[in-house]
């Protein structure tokens, strides 16, 4: 089964490649990719923070990569020898962990909410300005797809459609945490299990179908290595967010300990905290190492015990789902972070700054979406009239890489679209979302200040 799921094949063939060498080539291309470098300017919990000890998205992703490696080694030790190429297995897990956040917009999940809110307000009036026609019956589906901006879905688009890394098929599939597509009129804000959240854009649906057919994945089913990436992310951020909060003095260590003891009075939690307090290495290093070790063992055990369902991509839960003591502690860490950290005024003040910047940039660039297609085509051809003096200057700021993807997407009629005008406009909206979501926290602030004359 793994021989089909982990393969040297690519969408655009590079000729005959050995499996391990192909995944090593992937590794080199990913580590050198610009989206990975940009993660150093996207902070993990506290947007715009300049304190070096607080995690950025890049340092968080490196920690997730290491945790993914630890889980993989435990799994491989438990599987029969020869089940899978171990080097390729670990390479795919590590690189999916490193890439798991590259599609996140400025200000992370808060930025996703800001973009989705803006799109919900502006898509319909901008559609009417640009197309001046009644929407097709398909528009509800396309509108939902555009409005629900999701960093997971953007990650696949980024590495394949925009940066054209041409990764192996297994590596691409191992990025797709939620291999589904939004459905019209259905809200996915609260979901139970990964299968109820949608994370493949309409623009990448043909790509994911091709991946599924080549790798033997049924529609809507996960690649098995996604479960490992998801567990590694959960383990890493739940501990790190609280450690950074204490480091930033958002809350004291005493407040954290009191909250954890009040939330869980089990022997496991008590021993975990007492041992960490008594450790000569310091509270967080010991706490993190002990809890991570237990969670890594639990994730590996779940993967091996549910191996058949996971290989089919149909296992409906996360590896850390359940009532094991370590898993309960992880859930408590998430709850304490929500209650004691994310709603603090100093954290929300930083998010409000990001809110103004993101909405301001999107609103300024919205004039490019309001143009009728012939006028936007004149900008593409470098012919903009005097009436387009402002739009032309904004157009010149767009990335050449993003413009290339837009031109390619509209070059020929796509039979999936009921209306060719909607095809062009769909990808024009994607062009703006690609550009803005690719900005770092600091860059979107600079862009907002430039456009606002501040």
Secondary structure as the mmCIF struct_conf table of DSSP 4:
data_model
#
loop_
_struct_conf.conf_type_id
_struct_conf.id
_struct_conf.beg_label_comp_id
_struct_conf.beg_label_asym_id
_struct_conf.beg_label_seq_id
_struct_conf.end_label_comp_id
_struct_conf.end_label_asym_id
_struct_conf.end_label_seq_id
HELX_RH_AL_P HELX_RH_AL_P1 UNK A 2 UNK A 5
BEND BEND1 UNK A 6 UNK A 6
BEND BEND2 UNK A 8 UNK A 8
STRN STRN1 UNK A 10 UNK A 10
BEND BEND3 UNK A 11 UNK A 12
BEND BEND4 UNK A 15 UNK A 16
HELX_RH_AL_P HELX_RH_AL_P2 UNK A 19 UNK A 31
TURN_TY1_P TURN_TY1_P1 UNK A 32 UNK A 32
HELX_RH_AL_P HELX_RH_AL_P3 UNK A 34 UNK A 38
HELX_RH_3T_P HELX_RH_3T_P1 UNK A 39 UNK A 41
BEND BEND5 UNK A 42 UNK A 42
STRN STRN2 UNK A 43 UNK A 43
BEND BEND6 UNK A 44 UNK A 46
TURN_TY1_P TURN_TY1_P2 UNK A 47 UNK A 48
TURN_TY1_P TURN_TY1_P3 UNK A 52 UNK A 53
BEND BEND7 UNK A 54 UNK A 54
STRN STRN3 UNK A 56 UNK A 56
HELX_RH_AL_P HELX_RH_AL_P4 UNK A 57 UNK A 78
BEND BEND8 UNK A 79 UNK A 79
HELX_LH_PP_P HELX_LH_PP_P1 UNK A 80 UNK A 80
TURN_TY1_P TURN_TY1_P4 UNK A 81 UNK A 82
BEND BEND9 UNK A 83 UNK A 84
HELX_RH_AL_P HELX_RH_AL_P5 UNK A 86 UNK A 99
TURN_TY1_P TURN_TY1_P5 UNK A 100 UNK A 103
TURN_TY1_P TURN_TY1_P6 UNK A 106 UNK A 107
HELX_RH_AL_P HELX_RH_AL_P6 UNK A 108 UNK A 131
BEND BEND10 UNK A 133 UNK A 133
HELX_LH_PP_P HELX_LH_PP_P2 UNK A 134 UNK A 136
TURN_TY1_P TURN_TY1_P7 UNK A 137 UNK A 138
HELX_RH_AL_P HELX_RH_AL_P7 UNK A 139 UNK A 147
BEND BEND11 UNK A 148 UNK A 148
HELX_RH_AL_P HELX_RH_AL_P8 UNK A 151 UNK A 156
HELX_RH_PI_P HELX_RH_PI_P1 UNK A 157 UNK A 162
BEND BEND12 UNK A 163 UNK A 163
STRN STRN4 UNK A 168 UNK A 168
HELX_RH_AL_P HELX_RH_AL_P9 UNK A 169 UNK A 173
TURN_TY1_P TURN_TY1_P8 UNK A 174 UNK A 175
BEND BEND13 UNK A 177 UNK A 178
TURN_TY1_P TURN_TY1_P9 UNK A 184 UNK A 185
BEND BEND14 UNK A 189 UNK A 190
BEND BEND15 UNK A 192 UNK A 193
HELX_RH_3T_P HELX_RH_3T_P2 UNK A 194 UNK A 196
BEND BEND16 UNK A 197 UNK A 197
HELX_RH_3T_P HELX_RH_3T_P3 UNK A 202 UNK A 204
HELX_RH_AL_P HELX_RH_AL_P10 UNK A 205 UNK A 215
TURN_TY1_P TURN_TY1_P10 UNK A 216 UNK A 216
HELX_LH_PP_P HELX_LH_PP_P3 UNK A 217 UNK A 218
TURN_TY1_P TURN_TY1_P11 UNK A 219 UNK A 220
HELX_LH_PP_P HELX_LH_PP_P4 UNK A 221 UNK A 223
HELX_RH_AL_P HELX_RH_AL_P11 UNK A 224 UNK A 247
TURN_TY1_P TURN_TY1_P12 UNK A 248 UNK A 249
BEND BEND17 UNK A 250 UNK A 251
HELX_RH_AL_P HELX_RH_AL_P12 UNK A 253 UNK A 263
BEND BEND18 UNK A 266 UNK A 266
HELX_RH_AL_P HELX_RH_AL_P13 UNK A 267 UNK A 278
TURN_TY1_P TURN_TY1_P13 UNK A 280 UNK A 281
HELX_RH_AL_P HELX_RH_AL_P14 UNK A 283 UNK A 305
TURN_TY1_P TURN_TY1_P14 UNK A 306 UNK A 306
HELX_RH_AL_P HELX_RH_AL_P15 UNK A 307 UNK A 311
TURN_TY1_P TURN_TY1_P15 UNK A 312 UNK A 313
BEND BEND19 UNK A 317 UNK A 317
TURN_TY1_P TURN_TY1_P16 UNK A 319 UNK A 320
BEND BEND20 UNK A 322 UNK A 322
HELX_RH_AL_P HELX_RH_AL_P16 UNK A 325 UNK A 337
HELX_RH_PI_P HELX_RH_PI_P2 UNK A 338 UNK A 342
TURN_TY1_P TURN_TY1_P17 UNK A 343 UNK A 343
BEND BEND21 UNK A 344 UNK A 344
HELX_RH_AL_P HELX_RH_AL_P17 UNK A 345 UNK A 370
BEND BEND22 UNK A 371 UNK A 371
HELX_RH_AL_P HELX_RH_AL_P18 UNK A 373 UNK A 380
TURN_TY1_P TURN_TY1_P18 UNK A 381 UNK A 382
HELX_RH_3T_P HELX_RH_3T_P4 UNK A 386 UNK A 388
HELX_RH_AL_P HELX_RH_AL_P19 UNK A 389 UNK A 395
TURN_TY1_P TURN_TY1_P19 UNK A 396 UNK A 397
BEND BEND23 UNK A 398 UNK A 398
HELX_RH_AL_P HELX_RH_AL_P20 UNK A 400 UNK A 410
BEND BEND24 UNK A 411 UNK A 412
TURN_TY1_P TURN_TY1_P20 UNK A 415 UNK A 416
BEND BEND25 UNK A 418 UNK A 418
HELX_RH_AL_P HELX_RH_AL_P21 UNK A 420 UNK A 437
TURN_TY1_P TURN_TY1_P21 UNK A 438 UNK A 438
BEND BEND26 UNK A 439 UNK A 439
HELX_RH_AL_P HELX_RH_AL_P22 UNK A 441 UNK A 452
TURN_TY1_P TURN_TY1_P22 UNK A 453 UNK A 453
#
